[in-house]
Amino acid sequence: MQNVAIHLNTASSLIRQKTFAEFFAGIGLMRMGLEKVGWSLKFANDISQDKYKMYRTHFKDEPDHFVVEDIHKLRGDRIPSVALATASFPCTDLSLAGMRKGLSGKESSAFWGVIRILEEMKDRKPPVVLLENVVGFLTSHGGKDFQAAMLALNRLGYSVDALIVDAERFVPQSRVRLFVIGSILPGIKRSGIGDPTAFYESPVRPAALASFIHDHPEIAWNLRAVNTPPTRRNTLSDLLEELPEDSAFWWSAKRTQYLLSQLSEKHAKTLAEMTAKSAWTYGTVFRRIRNEKSMAELRVDGIAGCLRTPKGGSARQIVVKAGYGQTFARLLTPRECARLMGADDYAIEASLHHALFGFGDAVCVPVASWIAENYIDPLLDDLQKHCTSPDRSEWDVA
């Protein structure tokens, strides 16, 4: 890693304050998660006016810190000194749903804007950086994009660690995400990987990630032990709104029947069994293209599929309610989207379309809280111990 000097008195003060800057803030769910465990926001940025409108509806202090701007036009001297910078940069070019253009793509290249800003902050760089993206980041361009990103953080003086966490551990939604934590710690060498057992598979470092770490000793890793995420206690039905049968959200019988006609024989049989029960049961449906044909796929395990932005009709998740000889269908409501992201009390005035864009692009609130409590806070404790060491006046990372 390149040599970086940070005055320890400044770093120690930042760590005690637990302040953060949020890039690609969207509607502010990373903020919600961090604030729940004692963090304070000092700066937020996003390019989307629609997401900003949702943000300011919920957060009343947004004029004080929110900058609506393209990350490539934002300069480092506009960013306040903080202990943590978070960046949930666009996943479009990294996801399987996209064209896999990687970090050179039009949207996901925003990552390099963050790197430039951190570089421009010089000795004011935050001691810790948190990145969040889809797991496709790990395999984009055969792993070369992830390697390039980790080495870029190394060049700025950050050693790195990575975790994969499924929001399903916290809420009834399957949402697997990759988190990278960069930290400025002393004496971390490019080959200083530490205890080899840290490479073994764990609930937060599955085989693919463990293999990548093992195969890339040129990256300065700083792996830390992490607790196993909790076990979820609720199911999809616990989060659904009880809408009357005449609600405008429910589809017409004709539209519902067309959806059912797109089910496979196996899924149609499952739904028929649900419909025959003397109780209401629930499932979700996604439309997908299979063999050039639009198909409806039913899920009935009590977990919603991953919320996505509605860039295409197939991305809209459908709720099915069946029982007593009847079947109803509708889209998820904005409130249900909020609950599936752990943002139960989020103030929503946006349309369904804009709400889906906002929540589909966001970070699951309890996941952010869990990472802060179980990883970042203990990391800051270690950094603070180093900062207060009596024989140091500045922090050198070699």
MODA-V279337 format. One record per residue. RES is the residue in three letters. PSI is psi in radians with two decimals (NA if undefined). OMEGA is omega in whole degrees, 0 to 359 (none if undefined). NEAR is the number of other ideal C-beta (glycine too) atoms within 8 Angstrom. Layout:
res->RES psi->PSI omega->OMEGA near->NEAR
res->RES psi->PSI omega->OMEGA near->NEAR
//
This chain:
res->MET psi->2.63 omega->177 near->13
res->GLN psi->2.64 omega->180 near->7
res->ASN psi->2.29 omega->180 near->8
res->VAL psi->2.33 omega->177 near->13
res->ALA psi->2.21 omega->178 near->8
res->ILE psi->2.26 omega->179 near->12
res->HIS psi->2.18 omega->188 near->10
res->LEU psi->-0.55 omega->178 near->13
res->ASN psi->-0.73 omega->179 near->7
res->THR psi->-0.82 omega->180 near->11
res->ALA psi->-0.74 omega->181 near->13
res->SER psi->-0.71 omega->179 near->11
res->SER psi->-0.74 omega->180 near->8
res->LEU psi->-0.75 omega->181 near->13
res->ILE psi->-0.74 omega->180 near->13
res->ARG psi->-0.60 omega->183 near->7
res->GLN psi->-0.38 omega->181 near->8
res->LYS psi->0.99 omega->178 near->11
res->THR psi->2.71 omega->180 near->13
res->PHE psi->2.75 omega->173 near->15
res->ALA psi->2.41 omega->185 near->16
res->GLU psi->1.90 omega->174 near->14
res->PHE psi->2.57 omega->185 near->13
res->PHE psi->0.87 omega->187 near->12
res->ALA psi->-0.47 omega->182 near->14
res->GLY psi->-2.23 omega->181 near->14
res->ILE psi->0.10 omega->170 near->13
res->GLY psi->0.40 omega->182 near->12
res->LEU psi->-0.51 omega->172 near->17
res->MET psi->-0.75 omega->177 near->15
res->ARG psi->-0.80 omega->180 near->12
res->MET psi->-0.78 omega->182 near->12
res->GLY psi->-0.74 omega->181 near->17
res->LEU psi->-0.68 omega->180 near->15
res->GLU psi->-0.50 omega->179 near->10
res->LYS psi->-0.36 omega->181 near->7
res->VAL psi->0.51 omega->167 near->10
res->GLY psi->0.17 omega->178 near->4
res->TRP psi->2.73 omega->181 near->11
res->SER psi->2.26 omega->180 near->8
res->LEU psi->2.40 omega->175 near->13
res->LYS psi->-0.32 omega->183 near->9
res->PHE psi->2.46 omega->175 near->11
res->ALA psi->2.59 omega->182 near->14
res->ASN psi->2.46 omega->170 near->14
res->ASP psi->2.74 omega->181 near->12
res->ILE psi->-0.30 omega->188 near->6
res->SER psi->2.10 omega->176 near->8
res->GLN psi->-0.64 omega->180 near->6
res->ASP psi->-0.74 omega->178 near->10
res->LYS psi->-0.63 omega->177 near->14
res->TYR psi->-0.67 omega->178 near->12
res->LYS psi->-0.72 omega->176 near->10
res->MET psi->-0.72 omega->180 near->15
res->TYR psi->-0.85 omega->185 near->16
res->ARG psi->-0.36 omega->174 near->11
res->THR psi->-0.65 omega->181 near->9
res->HIS psi->-0.81 omega->182 near->10
res->PHE psi->2.19 omega->185 near->8
res->LYS psi->-0.10 omega->184 near->4
res->ASP psi->0.18 omega->189 near->6
res->GLU psi->-0.56 omega->180 near->11
res->PRO psi->-0.36 omega->184 near->6
res->ASP psi->-0.39 omega->189 near->5
res->HIS psi->-0.22 omega->187 near->10
res->PHE psi->2.21 omega->178 near->13
res->VAL psi->2.03 omega->176 near->9
res->VAL psi->1.88 omega->187 near->9
res->GLU psi->2.62 omega->171 near->8
res->ASP psi->2.28 omega->182 near->7
res->ILE psi->-0.52 omega->182 near->14
res->HIS psi->-0.24 omega->179 near->6
res->LYS psi->-0.10 omega->182 near->6
res->LEU psi->2.32 omega->183 near->12
res->ARG psi->2.64 omega->183 near->7
res->GLY psi->-0.53 omega->182 near->12
res->ASP psi->-0.13 omega->176 near->6
res->ARG psi->-0.16 omega->184 near->6
res->ILE psi->2.20 omega->179 near->12
res->PRO psi->2.82 omega->176 near->7
res->SER psi->2.23 omega->182 near->6
res->VAL psi->2.90 omega->178 near->13
res->ALA psi->-0.46 omega->187 near->12
res->LEU psi->2.40 omega->170 near->16
res->ALA psi->2.27 omega->177 near->15
res->THR psi->2.57 omega->181 near->14
res->ALA psi->1.82 omega->174 near->12
res->SER psi->1.27 omega->188 near->12
res->PHE psi->2.78 omega->187 near->13
res->PRO psi->2.40 omega->182 near->8
res->CYS psi->-0.06 omega->189 near->12
res->THR psi->-0.82 omega->185 near->10
res->ASP psi->0.02 omega->181 near->18
res->LEU psi->-0.31 omega->186 near->16
res->SER psi->2.79 omega->177 near->10
res->LEU psi->-0.47 omega->180 near->5
res->ALA psi->-0.35 omega->180 near->5
res->GLY psi->-2.91 omega->182 near->11
res->MET psi->0.07 omega->177 near->5
res->ARG psi->0.74 omega->176 near->11
res->LYS psi->-0.20 omega->175 near->9
res->GLY psi->-2.72 omega->184 near->12
res->LEU psi->-0.10 omega->174 near->13
res->SER psi->-0.07 omega->180 near->6
res->GLY psi->2.85 omega->185 near->13
res->LYS psi->-0.70 omega->185 near->7
res->GLU psi->-0.86 omega->184 near->8
res->SER psi->-0.26 omega->175 near->15
res->SER psi->-0.14 omega->175 near->11
res->ALA psi->-0.37 omega->176 near->12
res->PHE psi->-0.71 omega->183 near->12
res->TRP psi->-0.41 omega->174 near->9
res->GLY psi->-0.66 omega->177 near->12
res->VAL psi->-0.78 omega->179 near->13
res->ILE psi->-0.75 omega->179 near->11
res->ARG psi->-0.76 omega->181 near->9
res->ILE psi->-0.78 omega->178 near->14
res->LEU psi->-0.69 omega->179 near->13
res->GLU psi->-0.70 omega->180 near->9
res->GLU psi->-0.41 omega->178 near->9
res->MET psi->-0.29 omega->176 near->12
res->LYS psi->-2.16 omega->185 near->7
res->ASP psi->0.06 omega->174 near->9
res->ARG psi->0.07 omega->180 near->8
res->LYS psi->2.49 omega->177 near->12
res->PRO psi->2.52 omega->178 near->14
res->PRO psi->-0.44 omega->183 near->13
res->VAL psi->2.48 omega->177 near->15
res->VAL psi->2.41 omega->178 near->15
res->LEU psi->2.08 omega->176 near->14
res->LEU psi->2.58 omega->177 near->14
res->GLU psi->2.36 omega->177 near->12
res->ASN psi->-3.14 omega->178 near->11
res->VAL psi->2.79 omega->181 near->10
res->VAL psi->-0.27 omega->176 near->10
res->GLY psi->-0.33 omega->175 near->12
res->PHE psi->-0.63 omega->183 near->13
res->LEU psi->-0.58 omega->186 near->12
res->THR psi->-0.05 omega->182 near->9
res->SER psi->2.24 omega->182 near->15
res->HIS psi->0.77 omega->177 near->7
res->GLY psi->0.44 omega->180 near->5
res->GLY psi->-0.09 omega->183 near->10
res->LYS psi->-0.58 omega->179 near->9
res->ASP psi->-0.76 omega->180 near->12
res->PHE psi->-0.72 omega->177 near->12
res->GLN psi->-0.80 omega->180 near->10
res->ALA psi->-0.69 omega->180 near->9
res->ALA psi->-0.74 omega->180 near->13
res->MET psi->-0.71 omega->179 near->12
res->LEU psi->-0.56 omega->177 near->10
res->ALA psi->-0.72 omega->176 near->10
res->LEU psi->-0.70 omega->177 near->13
res->ASN psi->-0.76 omega->182 near->15
res->ARG psi->-0.43 omega->177 near->8
res->LEU psi->-0.01 omega->179 near->13
res->GLY psi->0.16 omega->181 near->11
res->TYR psi->2.22 omega->164 near->12
res->SER psi->2.76 omega->191 near->14
res->VAL psi->2.72 omega->173 near->15
res->ASP psi->2.78 omega->181 near->11
res->ALA psi->2.51 omega->180 near->12
res->LEU psi->2.61 omega->172 near->13
res->ILE psi->2.12 omega->184 near->13
res->VAL psi->2.32 omega->176 near->13
res->ASP psi->2.19 omega->179 near->10
res->ALA psi->-0.32 omega->179 near->16
res->GLU psi->-0.31 omega->175 near->11
res->ARG psi->-0.31 omega->188 near->10
res->PHE psi->-0.62 omega->182 near->12
res->VAL psi->2.77 omega->180 near->14
res->PRO psi->1.08 omega->177 near->13
res->GLN psi->2.25 omega->176 near->14
res->SER psi->1.93 omega->184 near->10
res->ARG psi->1.58 omega->184 near->10
res->VAL psi->2.21 omega->182 near->11
res->ARG psi->2.62 omega->178 near->15
res->LEU psi->2.25 omega->179 near->14
res->PHE psi->2.35 omega->176 near->12
res->VAL psi->2.27 omega->176 near->14
res->ILE psi->2.08 omega->175 near->16
res->GLY psi->2.33 omega->181 near->13
res->SER psi->2.55 omega->178 near->14
res->ILE psi->1.83 omega->180 near->14
res->LEU psi->2.60 omega->182 near->11
res->PRO psi->2.59 omega->170 near->7
res->GLY psi->0.29 omega->177 near->6
res->ILE psi->1.97 omega->181 near->10
res->LYS psi->2.85 omega->180 near->7
res->ARG psi->-0.52 omega->179 near->9
res->SER psi->0.08 omega->186 near->5
res->GLY psi->1.27 omega->185 near->9
res->ILE psi->-0.43 omega->177 near->10
res->GLY psi->-2.61 omega->184 near->8
res->ASP psi->2.05 omega->181 near->5
res->PRO psi->-0.48 omega->181 near->6
res->THR psi->-0.30 omega->178 near->5
res->ALA psi->-0.30 omega->180 near->9
res->PHE psi->-0.29 omega->183 near->10
res->TYR psi->2.68 omega->181 near->7
res->GLU psi->2.58 omega->177 near->6
res->SER psi->2.99 omega->179 near->9
res->PRO psi->-0.42 omega->181 near->6
res->VAL psi->-0.05 omega->174 near->10
res->ARG psi->1.36 omega->180 near->13
res->PRO psi->3.08 omega->190 near->10
res->ALA psi->-0.82 omega->184 near->6
res->ALA psi->-0.73 omega->180 near->9
res->LEU psi->-0.77 omega->179 near->13
res->ALA psi->-0.69 omega->179 near->13
res->SER psi->-0.71 omega->179 near->8
res->PHE psi->-0.81 omega->180 near->11
res->ILE psi->-0.80 omega->181 near->14
res->HIS psi->-0.64 omega->185 near->7
res->ASP psi->-0.05 omega->184 near->6
res->HIS psi->1.21 omega->177 near->9
res->PRO psi->-0.20 omega->177 near->7
res->GLU psi->-0.27 omega->177 near->5
res->ILE psi->2.39 omega->178 near->12
res->ALA psi->1.75 omega->180 near->12
res->TRP psi->2.62 omega->172 near->11
res->ASN psi->1.39 omega->186 near->11
res->LEU psi->2.40 omega->181 near->10
res->ARG psi->2.61 omega->175 near->8
res->ALA psi->2.43 omega->183 near->3
res->VAL psi->2.44 omega->177 near->9
res->ASN psi->2.70 omega->175 near->4
res->THR psi->2.33 omega->178 near->7
res->PRO psi->2.72 omega->183 near->10
res->PRO psi->3.02 omega->176 near->7
res->THR psi->2.24 omega->181 near->4
res->ARG psi->2.57 omega->182 near->9
res->ARG psi->-0.30 omega->183 near->3
res->ASN psi->2.98 omega->179 near->7
res->THR psi->3.04 omega->182 near->8
res->LEU psi->-0.75 omega->183 near->11
res->SER psi->-0.45 omega->179 near->8
res->ASP psi->-0.39 omega->185 near->7
res->LEU psi->-0.24 omega->184 near->11
res->LEU psi->2.51 omega->177 near->9
res->GLU psi->2.53 omega->176 near->6
res->GLU psi->1.60 omega->182 near->4
res->LEU psi->2.41 omega->177 near->9
res->PRO psi->2.73 omega->184 near->5
res->GLU psi->-0.39 omega->180 near->6
res->ASP psi->0.19 omega->178 near->4
res->SER psi->2.49 omega->179 near->8
res->ALA psi->-0.28 omega->179 near->3
res->PHE psi->-0.58 omega->182 near->7
res->TRP psi->2.44 omega->180 near->10
res->TRP psi->2.81 omega->175 near->9
res->SER psi->2.81 omega->179 near->5
res->ALA psi->-0.64 omega->181 near->6
res->LYS psi->-0.78 omega->181 near->6
res->ARG psi->-0.69 omega->178 near->9
res->THR psi->-0.76 omega->181 near->12
res->GLN psi->-0.64 omega->178 near->8
res->TYR psi->-0.72 omega->177 near->8
res->LEU psi->-0.79 omega->182 near->13
res->LEU psi->-0.53 omega->180 near->12
res->SER psi->-0.27 omega->180 near->6
res->GLN psi->-0.05 omega->179 near->9
res->LEU psi->2.59 omega->173 near->13
res->SER psi->2.90 omega->180 near->7
res->GLU psi->-0.70 omega->180 near->6
res->LYS psi->-0.81 omega->182 near->6
res->HIS psi->-0.57 omega->177 near->11
res->ALA psi->-0.66 omega->178 near->10
res->LYS psi->-0.74 omega->178 near->8
res->THR psi->-0.77 omega->180 near->11
res->LEU psi->-0.66 omega->178 near->15
res->ALA psi->-0.68 omega->178 near->8
res->GLU psi->-0.67 omega->177 near->8
res->MET psi->-0.75 omega->182 near->14
res->THR psi->-0.57 omega->183 near->11
res->ALA psi->-0.22 omega->183 near->6
res->LYS psi->2.68 omega->176 near->10
res->SER psi->0.87 omega->178 near->4
res->ALA psi->2.69 omega->177 near->6
res->TRP psi->2.28 omega->175 near->7
res->THR psi->2.77 omega->189 near->11
res->TYR psi->2.65 omega->174 near->12
res->GLY psi->3.06 omega->176 near->13
res->THR psi->2.72 omega->181 near->13
res->VAL psi->2.37 omega->169 near->14
res->PHE psi->2.45 omega->171 near->11
res->ARG psi->2.32 omega->179 near->12
res->ARG psi->2.75 omega->176 near->8
res->ILE psi->2.05 omega->178 near->7
res->ARG psi->2.11 omega->181 near->5
res->ASN psi->0.79 omega->178 near->3
res->GLU psi->0.39 omega->179 near->3
res->LYS psi->2.39 omega->178 near->6
res->SER psi->2.14 omega->181 near->8
res->MET psi->2.65 omega->176 near->11
res->ALA psi->2.22 omega->182 near->13
res->GLU psi->2.16 omega->185 near->11
res->LEU psi->2.40 omega->176 near->12
res->ARG psi->2.22 omega->187 near->11
res->VAL psi->0.49 omega->181 near->9
res->ASP psi->0.21 omega->179 near->4
res->GLY psi->0.16 omega->180 near->7
res->ILE psi->2.32 omega->175 near->11
res->ALA psi->2.69 omega->172 near->13
res->GLY psi->3.02 omega->182 near->10
res->CYS psi->2.20 omega->175 near->8
res->LEU psi->2.36 omega->180 near->14
res->ARG psi->2.83 omega->174 near->10
res->THR psi->2.48 omega->185 near->8
res->PRO psi->1.07 omega->178 near->11
res->LYS psi->-0.25 omega->175 near->5
res->GLY psi->2.69 omega->183 near->5
res->GLY psi->-0.51 omega->183 near->6
res->SER psi->-0.31 omega->183 near->9
res->ALA psi->-0.16 omega->183 near->11
res->ARG psi->2.15 omega->183 near->9
res->GLN psi->2.36 omega->185 near->13
res->ILE psi->2.40 omega->176 near->14
res->VAL psi->2.33 omega->176 near->14
res->VAL psi->2.26 omega->177 near->14
res->LYS psi->2.12 omega->185 near->10
res->ALA psi->2.57 omega->179 near->14
res->GLY psi->2.82 omega->178 near->12
res->TYR psi->0.54 omega->178 near->7
res->GLY psi->0.17 omega->183 near->5
res->GLN psi->2.70 omega->176 near->7
res->THR psi->2.28 omega->178 near->11
res->PHE psi->2.70 omega->179 near->11
res->ALA psi->2.61 omega->177 near->14
res->ARG psi->2.97 omega->173 near->11
res->LEU psi->2.78 omega->171 near->9
res->LEU psi->2.52 omega->175 near->13
res->THR psi->2.82 omega->175 near->10
res->PRO psi->-0.69 omega->180 near->12
res->ARG psi->-0.67 omega->178 near->8
res->GLU psi->-0.65 omega->176 near->12
res->CYS psi->-0.76 omega->179 near->14
res->ALA psi->-0.78 omega->181 near->13
res->ARG psi->-0.66 omega->179 near->11
res->LEU psi->-0.31 omega->176 near->14
res->MET psi->0.13 omega->179 near->16
res->GLY psi->0.30 omega->181 near->14
res->ALA psi->1.00 omega->189 near->12
res->ASP psi->-0.67 omega->186 near->6
res->ASP psi->0.34 omega->181 near->4
res->TYR psi->2.32 omega->180 near->10
res->ALA psi->2.10 omega->185 near->6
res->ILE psi->2.14 omega->172 near->11
res->GLU psi->-0.06 omega->184 near->5
res->ALA psi->2.82 omega->174 near->11
res->SER psi->2.91 omega->178 near->5
res->LEU psi->-0.75 omega->181 near->8
res->HIS psi->-0.87 omega->181 near->7
res->HIS psi->-0.60 omega->177 near->11
res->ALA psi->-0.72 omega->178 near->14
res->LEU psi->-0.67 omega->176 near->16
res->PHE psi->-0.75 omega->183 near->12
res->GLY psi->-0.89 omega->183 near->14
res->PHE psi->-0.54 omega->180 near->16
res->GLY psi->-0.32 omega->181 near->12
res->ASP psi->0.13 omega->192 near->9
res->ALA psi->3.07 omega->177 near->13
res->VAL psi->2.37 omega->178 near->12
res->CYS psi->2.17 omega->188 near->16
res->VAL psi->-0.93 omega->182 near->13
res->PRO psi->-0.41 omega->175 near->11
res->VAL psi->-0.78 omega->178 near->15
res->ALA psi->-0.75 omega->179 near->14
res->SER psi->-0.75 omega->182 near->12
res->TRP psi->-0.76 omega->179 near->12
res->ILE psi->-0.70 omega->179 near->14
res->ALA psi->-0.82 omega->183 near->13
res->GLU psi->-0.69 omega->189 near->9
res->ASN psi->-0.24 omega->180 near->9
res->TYR psi->-1.01 omega->188 near->12
res->ILE psi->-0.77 omega->180 near->12
res->ASP psi->-0.84 omega->176 near->10
res->PRO psi->-0.61 omega->177 near->9
res->LEU psi->-0.76 omega->178 near->12
res->LEU psi->-0.61 omega->177 near->13
res->ASP psi->-0.73 omega->179 near->8
res->ASP psi->-0.69 omega->178 near->9
res->LEU psi->-0.69 omega->180 near->15
res->GLN psi->-0.69 omega->178 near->11
res->LYS psi->-0.70 omega->179 near->8
res->HIS psi->-0.72 omega->182 near->12
res->CYS psi->-0.60 omega->184 near->13
res->THR psi->0.13 omega->176 near->8
res->SER psi->2.27 omega->187 near->7
res->PRO psi->-0.30 omega->185 near->4
res->ASP psi->0.34 omega->180 near->3
res->ARG psi->2.50 omega->176 near->9
res->SER psi->-0.27 omega->174 near->4
res->GLU psi->2.85 omega->192 near->8
res->TRP psi->2.00 omega->180 near->14
res->ASP psi->2.24 omega->175 near->8
res->VAL psi->2.07 omega->183 near->12
res->ALA psi->NA omega->none near->6
//
